């Protein structure tokens, strides 16, 4: 009798694991299909991004979910987001679809854009790792990680991955925070970005574009 009960318990555990695994695979497959139909036009067929449309591949899950929610709520307010993503998020993205898509893109391998100024990369690395004490600007590493991989267990955190994003995209986003387009951004980023000079932004964006 004990053997029968043990066998039933083992079967229940295996069945639960298989069901969970199948559910995860189904979600990932749906996220992939959705991305192919709706995201690849602007973000590239492998979601590696272009100069103005950021790479999504390898981004943290919670960050992607948060940004999609911000598009729907119109709180991510920079011009390109308003023009392209507000309508897309409102028309196509239910909360479940947003979760499925975020889960899928977080599993993709991220490629570095490598499009910054190599001559500025060393200065950008110093800013990233040490901050600018004279301007009271903290290091980026404290929040975004030693390799700009973002924060959170298993890539699930709210702090985004910056490593390898396009120089052009990073430069423009840092500039826009200083211009006041930061309704959806959490402290301390708007304050930090607004203190960076044009040369410091150039250097930081250049360095990050080469990070693998």
Secondary structure, DSSP 4 states (H G I P E B T S, - for coil): -HHHHHHHHHHHHHHHHHHHHHHHHHHHHHHHHHHHHHTHHHH-TTS---SSSPP-TT--HHHHHHHHHHHHHT-S-SHHIIIIIHHHHHHH--HHHHHHHHHHHHTSPP-----S-HHHHHHHHHHHHH-BGGGTBPPSHHHH-TTS--BSGGG-SSBPP-TT--HHHHHHHHHHHHHT--TTPPTTHHHHHHH--HHHHHHHHHHHHH--
